[in-house]
Amino acid sequence: MYKRILVPLDGSTVAEAILPQAQMLAECGGAEIVLLSVIPHPNYDYFIPEPALASAAHENQANECRAYLKRIADRLAGSGLQVRTELCDGPVAEAILDYADSTGADLIAMSTHGRSGLGRWLMGSIAERVMHTAKVPVLLVRPSRG
């Protein structure tokens, strides 16, 4: 069974749709759940020319992510699960993959936003990049609409 389940979250209810499956797998096998949020690049340097303001904006976003992850972690830990939160910067798919490799995650569990057509071409699919590049199994859930 799995020992460490990496669950990338972006703050959306779509991303959180994977949580029941991750919780079930963790309960069955006694796995640790690692909730990961990635602050994507490009960073504020491009939009805010003043370094101090860019740094403050980045720190504000990081604090919001930490608070969000803590709320989710507290909810999962309340049901007896071992949960840890992590925050990193970078290109999202690459950061997820690097984190999984560096920490020995043996499953990446995530939701897909289900974009297709032009939206997928313009924005790409983080879930698809993770699925095709990960060295460990990837569990993808596509939430139902509505």
PyRosetta script that sets phi, psi and omega in degrees:
from pyrosetta import init, pose_from_sequence

init()
pose = pose_from_sequence("MYKRILVPLDGSTVAEAILPQAQMLAECGGAEIVLLSVIPHPNYDYFIPEPALASAAHENQANECRAYLKRIADRLAGSGLQVRTELCDGPVAEAILDYADSTGADLIAMSTHGRSGLGRWLMGSIAERVMHTAKVPVLLVRPSRG")
pose.set_psi(1, -179.6)
pose.set_omega(1, -176.8)
pose.set_phi(2, -87.7)
pose.set_psi(2, 145.6)
pose.set_omega(2, 177.4)
pose.set_phi(3, -106.1)
pose.set_psi(3, -32.9)
pose.set_omega(3, -178.1)
pose.set_phi(4, -139.0)
pose.set_psi(4, 116.7)
pose.set_omega(4, -178.8)
pose.set_phi(5, -107.8)
pose.set_psi(5, 118.2)
pose.set_omega(5, 178.8)
pose.set_phi(6, -90.8)
pose.set_psi(6, 124.9)
pose.set_omega(6, -178.5)
pose.set_phi(7, -122.4)
pose.set_psi(7, 99.5)
pose.set_omega(7, 176.7)
pose.set_phi(8, -73.7)
pose.set_psi(8, 133.4)
pose.set_omega(8, 179.2)
pose.set_phi(9, -129.8)
pose.set_psi(9, 142.2)
pose.set_omega(9, -179.9)
pose.set_phi(10, -116.9)
pose.set_psi(10, 10.2)
pose.set_omega(10, 179.3)
pose.set_phi(11, 93.3)
pose.set_psi(11, -4.0)
pose.set_omega(11, -177.3)
pose.set_phi(12, -96.7)
pose.set_psi(12, 155.9)
pose.set_omega(12, 175.1)
pose.set_phi(13, -67.0)
pose.set_psi(13, -28.6)
pose.set_omega(13, 176.7)
pose.set_phi(14, -62.2)
pose.set_psi(14, -47.6)
pose.set_omega(14, 179.4)
pose.set_phi(15, -63.0)
pose.set_psi(15, -35.1)
pose.set_omega(15, -178.7)
pose.set_phi(16, -72.9)
pose.set_psi(16, -10.2)
pose.set_omega(16, -179.4)
pose.set_phi(17, -62.8)
pose.set_psi(17, -19.1)
pose.set_omega(17, 178.8)
pose.set_phi(18, -78.7)
pose.set_psi(18, -16.7)
pose.set_omega(18, -172.7)
pose.set_phi(19, -58.2)
pose.set_psi(19, -42.3)
pose.set_omega(19, 178.6)
pose.set_phi(20, -60.8)
pose.set_psi(20, -39.3)
pose.set_omega(20, 179.1)
pose.set_phi(21, -69.0)
pose.set_psi(21, -42.5)
pose.set_omega(21, 178.3)
pose.set_phi(22, -63.2)
pose.set_psi(22, -41.5)
pose.set_omega(22, 179.2)
pose.set_phi(23, -62.7)
pose.set_psi(23, -44.7)
pose.set_omega(23, -179.4)
pose.set_phi(24, -61.9)
pose.set_psi(24, -45.4)
pose.set_omega(24, 178.7)
pose.set_phi(25, -63.1)
pose.set_psi(25, -41.1)
pose.set_omega(25, 179.5)
pose.set_phi(26, -66.0)
pose.set_psi(26, -41.2)
pose.set_omega(26, 178.8)
pose.set_phi(27, -64.7)
pose.set_psi(27, -40.8)
pose.set_omega(27, -178.3)
pose.set_phi(28, -66.8)
pose.set_psi(28, -38.7)
pose.set_omega(28, -174.3)
pose.set_phi(29, -111.8)
pose.set_psi(29, 2.8)
pose.set_omega(29, -178.7)
pose.set_phi(30, 68.4)
pose.set_psi(30, 29.4)
pose.set_omega(30, -177.3)
pose.set_phi(31, -80.4)
pose.set_psi(31, 155.7)
pose.set_omega(31, 171.4)
pose.set_phi(32, -86.3)
pose.set_psi(32, 139.6)
pose.set_omega(32, 173.5)
pose.set_phi(33, -103.2)
pose.set_psi(33, 128.3)
pose.set_omega(33, 176.0)
pose.set_phi(34, -111.2)
pose.set_psi(34, 113.6)
pose.set_omega(34, 176.9)
pose.set_phi(35, -88.8)
pose.set_psi(35, 122.4)
pose.set_omega(35, -176.4)
pose.set_phi(36, -119.8)
pose.set_psi(36, 132.3)
pose.set_omega(36, 172.3)
pose.set_phi(37, -122.2)
pose.set_psi(37, 137.2)
pose.set_omega(37, -178.0)
pose.set_phi(38, -115.1)
pose.set_psi(38, 126.9)
pose.set_omega(38, 172.4)
pose.set_phi(39, -86.5)
pose.set_psi(39, 111.5)
pose.set_omega(39, -170.3)
pose.set_phi(40, -74.4)
pose.set_psi(40, 155.4)
pose.set_omega(40, 169.2)
pose.set_phi(41, -92.6)
pose.set_psi(41, 154.1)
pose.set_omega(41, 7.6)
pose.set_phi(42, -72.7)
pose.set_psi(42, 150.4)
pose.set_omega(42, -178.5)
pose.set_phi(43, -88.2)
pose.set_psi(43, -173.0)
pose.set_omega(43, -173.5)
pose.set_phi(44, -69.5)
pose.set_psi(44, -11.8)
pose.set_omega(44, -178.0)
pose.set_phi(45, -56.6)
pose.set_psi(45, -31.3)
pose.set_omega(45, -178.2)
pose.set_phi(46, -76.6)
pose.set_psi(46, -29.2)
pose.set_omega(46, -173.3)
pose.set_phi(47, -101.7)
pose.set_psi(47, -25.1)
pose.set_omega(47, -177.8)
pose.set_phi(48, -124.3)
pose.set_psi(48, 104.6)
pose.set_omega(48, -174.3)
pose.set_phi(49, -68.7)
pose.set_psi(49, -21.6)
pose.set_omega(49, -179.4)
pose.set_phi(50, -82.7)
pose.set_psi(50, 116.0)
pose.set_omega(50, -176.1)
pose.set_phi(51, -56.3)
pose.set_psi(51, -39.6)
pose.set_omega(51, -178.8)
pose.set_phi(52, -65.6)
pose.set_psi(52, -39.8)
pose.set_omega(52, 177.7)
pose.set_phi(53, -68.3)
pose.set_psi(53, -40.1)
pose.set_omega(53, 177.9)
pose.set_phi(54, -61.8)
pose.set_psi(54, -43.1)
pose.set_omega(54, 179.2)
pose.set_phi(55, -64.0)
pose.set_psi(55, -42.4)
pose.set_omega(55, 179.3)
pose.set_phi(56, -65.1)
pose.set_psi(56, -40.6)
pose.set_omega(56, 179.0)
pose.set_phi(57, -64.5)
pose.set_psi(57, -41.7)
pose.set_omega(57, 178.6)
pose.set_phi(58, -64.3)
pose.set_psi(58, -44.5)
pose.set_omega(58, -179.7)
pose.set_phi(59, -64.4)
pose.set_psi(59, -37.1)
pose.set_omega(59, 177.3)
pose.set_phi(60, -63.3)
pose.set_psi(60, -44.8)
pose.set_omega(60, 178.7)
pose.set_phi(61, -63.7)
pose.set_psi(61, -41.3)
pose.set_omega(61, 178.7)
pose.set_phi(62, -62.4)
pose.set_psi(62, -41.9)
pose.set_omega(62, 178.6)
pose.set_phi(63, -64.0)
pose.set_psi(63, -39.9)
pose.set_omega(63, 177.2)
pose.set_phi(64, -63.9)
pose.set_psi(64, -41.3)
pose.set_omega(64, 178.2)
pose.set_phi(65, -63.9)
pose.set_psi(65, -43.9)
pose.set_omega(65, 179.0)
pose.set_phi(66, -60.1)
pose.set_psi(66, -43.8)
pose.set_omega(66, -180.0)
pose.set_phi(67, -64.5)
pose.set_psi(67, -41.6)
pose.set_omega(67, 177.9)
pose.set_phi(68, -61.1)
pose.set_psi(68, -49.9)
pose.set_omega(68, -179.6)
pose.set_phi(69, -61.7)
pose.set_psi(69, -38.7)
pose.set_omega(69, 179.1)
pose.set_phi(70, -62.6)
pose.set_psi(70, -40.9)
pose.set_omega(70, 178.5)
pose.set_phi(71, -60.7)
pose.set_psi(71, -45.3)
pose.set_omega(71, -179.8)
pose.set_phi(72, -66.3)
pose.set_psi(72, -45.4)
pose.set_omega(72, -178.9)
pose.set_phi(73, -61.3)
pose.set_psi(73, -43.0)
pose.set_omega(73, 179.5)
pose.set_phi(74, -61.5)
pose.set_psi(74, -39.9)
pose.set_omega(74, 179.1)
pose.set_phi(75, -64.0)
pose.set_psi(75, -44.4)
pose.set_omega(75, -179.8)
pose.set_phi(76, -70.0)
pose.set_psi(76, -41.3)
pose.set_omega(76, 179.8)
pose.set_phi(77, -64.7)
pose.set_psi(77, -29.1)
pose.set_omega(77, 177.6)
pose.set_phi(78, -62.5)
pose.set_psi(78, -21.5)
pose.set_omega(78, 176.8)
pose.set_phi(79, -98.3)
pose.set_psi(79, 16.4)
pose.set_omega(79, 172.8)
pose.set_phi(80, 90.6)
pose.set_psi(80, 9.5)
pose.set_omega(80, -179.0)
pose.set_phi(81, -87.3)
pose.set_psi(81, 152.7)
pose.set_omega(81, 172.7)
pose.set_phi(82, -87.5)
pose.set_psi(82, 117.3)
pose.set_omega(82, -173.8)
pose.set_phi(83, -132.0)
pose.set_psi(83, 139.7)
pose.set_omega(83, 176.5)
pose.set_phi(84, -132.4)
pose.set_psi(84, 151.0)
pose.set_omega(84, 177.2)
pose.set_phi(85, -117.8)
pose.set_psi(85, 147.8)
pose.set_omega(85, 178.7)
pose.set_phi(86, -142.7)
pose.set_psi(86, 150.9)
pose.set_omega(86, 179.4)
pose.set_phi(87, -134.3)
pose.set_psi(87, 135.7)
pose.set_omega(87, 176.0)
pose.set_phi(88, -145.7)
pose.set_psi(88, 168.3)
pose.set_omega(88, -179.8)
pose.set_phi(89, -111.4)
pose.set_psi(89, 158.8)
pose.set_omega(89, 171.3)
pose.set_phi(90, 132.6)
pose.set_psi(90, -176.7)
pose.set_omega(90, 172.3)
pose.set_phi(91, -62.6)
pose.set_psi(91, 130.6)
pose.set_omega(91, -165.5)
pose.set_phi(92, -59.4)
pose.set_psi(92, -55.3)
pose.set_omega(92, -177.1)
pose.set_phi(93, -59.8)
pose.set_psi(93, -44.4)
pose.set_omega(93, -179.0)
pose.set_phi(94, -65.0)
pose.set_psi(94, -38.2)
pose.set_omega(94, 178.7)
pose.set_phi(95, -65.3)
pose.set_psi(95, -40.6)
pose.set_omega(95, 177.5)
pose.set_phi(96, -62.1)
pose.set_psi(96, -48.1)
pose.set_omega(96, -179.0)
pose.set_phi(97, -64.1)
pose.set_psi(97, -43.7)
pose.set_omega(97, 178.6)
pose.set_phi(98, -62.3)
pose.set_psi(98, -42.6)
pose.set_omega(98, -179.5)
pose.set_phi(99, -64.7)
pose.set_psi(99, -43.5)
pose.set_omega(99, 178.7)
pose.set_phi(100, -59.2)
pose.set_psi(100, -44.4)
pose.set_omega(100, 179.9)
pose.set_phi(101, -64.6)
pose.set_psi(101, -45.8)
pose.set_omega(101, -172.6)
pose.set_phi(102, -74.0)
pose.set_psi(102, -20.3)
pose.set_omega(102, -176.7)
pose.set_phi(103, -110.2)
pose.set_psi(103, -0.5)
pose.set_omega(103, 178.5)
pose.set_phi(104, 73.9)
pose.set_psi(104, 30.8)
pose.set_omega(104, 174.8)
pose.set_phi(105, -63.0)
pose.set_psi(105, 139.1)
pose.set_omega(105, 178.2)
pose.set_phi(106, -110.4)
pose.set_psi(106, 5.3)
pose.set_omega(106, 171.4)
pose.set_phi(107, -156.4)
pose.set_psi(107, 137.3)
pose.set_omega(107, 170.2)
pose.set_phi(108, -109.7)
pose.set_psi(108, 120.8)
pose.set_omega(108, -179.2)
pose.set_phi(109, -116.3)
pose.set_psi(109, 121.6)
pose.set_omega(109, -176.6)
pose.set_phi(110, -152.5)
pose.set_psi(110, 161.7)
pose.set_omega(110, 175.6)
pose.set_phi(111, -96.3)
pose.set_psi(111, 156.3)
pose.set_omega(111, 173.4)
pose.set_phi(112, -112.3)
pose.set_psi(112, 142.6)
pose.set_omega(112, 179.5)
pose.set_phi(113, -76.1)
pose.set_psi(113, -11.4)
pose.set_omega(113, 173.9)
pose.set_phi(114, 71.8)
pose.set_psi(114, 27.9)
pose.set_omega(114, 177.4)
pose.set_phi(115, -69.7)
pose.set_psi(115, 148.5)
pose.set_omega(115, 174.7)
pose.set_phi(116, -143.2)
pose.set_psi(116, 172.0)
pose.set_omega(116, 176.2)
pose.set_phi(117, 60.9)
pose.set_psi(117, -135.4)
pose.set_omega(117, -175.4)
pose.set_phi(118, -62.5)
pose.set_psi(118, -40.9)
pose.set_omega(118, 179.4)
pose.set_phi(119, -59.3)
pose.set_psi(119, -40.2)
pose.set_omega(119, 179.2)
pose.set_phi(120, -70.0)
pose.set_psi(120, -39.5)
pose.set_omega(120, -179.4)
pose.set_phi(121, -64.9)
pose.set_psi(121, -41.6)
pose.set_omega(121, -178.7)
pose.set_phi(122, -73.4)
pose.set_psi(122, -43.5)
pose.set_omega(122, -173.2)
pose.set_phi(123, -98.8)
pose.set_psi(123, -18.3)
pose.set_omega(123, -176.4)
pose.set_phi(124, 74.7)
pose.set_psi(124, 175.8)
pose.set_omega(124, 178.5)
pose.set_phi(125, -125.5)
pose.set_psi(125, 109.3)
pose.set_omega(125, 178.5)
pose.set_phi(126, -62.4)
pose.set_psi(126, -44.1)
pose.set_omega(126, -179.3)
pose.set_phi(127, -60.0)
pose.set_psi(127, -41.4)
pose.set_omega(127, 179.7)
pose.set_phi(128, -65.3)
pose.set_psi(128, -43.4)
pose.set_omega(128, 178.1)
pose.set_phi(129, -62.9)
pose.set_psi(129, -41.0)
pose.set_omega(129, 178.2)
pose.set_phi(130, -64.9)
pose.set_psi(130, -46.5)
pose.set_omega(130, -177.0)
pose.set_phi(131, -59.9)
pose.set_psi(131, -42.1)
pose.set_omega(131, -175.9)
pose.set_phi(132, -80.9)
pose.set_psi(132, -14.3)
pose.set_omega(132, -173.9)
pose.set_phi(133, -114.5)
pose.set_psi(133, -19.3)
pose.set_omega(133, -175.1)
pose.set_phi(134, -63.0)
pose.set_psi(134, 146.0)
pose.set_omega(134, 177.2)
pose.set_phi(135, -91.2)
pose.set_psi(135, -4.4)
pose.set_omega(135, 179.6)
pose.set_phi(136, -123.9)
pose.set_psi(136, 165.1)
pose.set_omega(136, 178.0)
pose.set_phi(137, -60.2)
pose.set_psi(137, 149.2)
pose.set_omega(137, 178.0)
pose.set_phi(138, -124.6)
pose.set_psi(138, 125.7)
pose.set_omega(138, 174.6)
pose.set_phi(139, -100.3)
pose.set_psi(139, 116.8)
pose.set_omega(139, 179.3)
pose.set_phi(140, -110.5)
pose.set_psi(140, 137.0)
pose.set_omega(140, 175.0)
pose.set_phi(141, -123.5)
pose.set_psi(141, 131.8)
pose.set_omega(141, 174.0)
pose.set_phi(142, -106.5)
pose.set_psi(142, 108.1)
pose.set_omega(142, -176.9)
pose.set_phi(143, -62.8)
pose.set_psi(143, 149.2)
pose.set_omega(143, 176.2)
pose.set_phi(144, -71.8)
pose.set_psi(144, 150.1)
pose.set_omega(144, 178.7)
pose.set_phi(145, -77.3)
pose.set_psi(145, 141.1)
pose.set_omega(145, 177.3)
pose.set_phi(146, 89.6)
pose.dump_pdb("model.pdb")
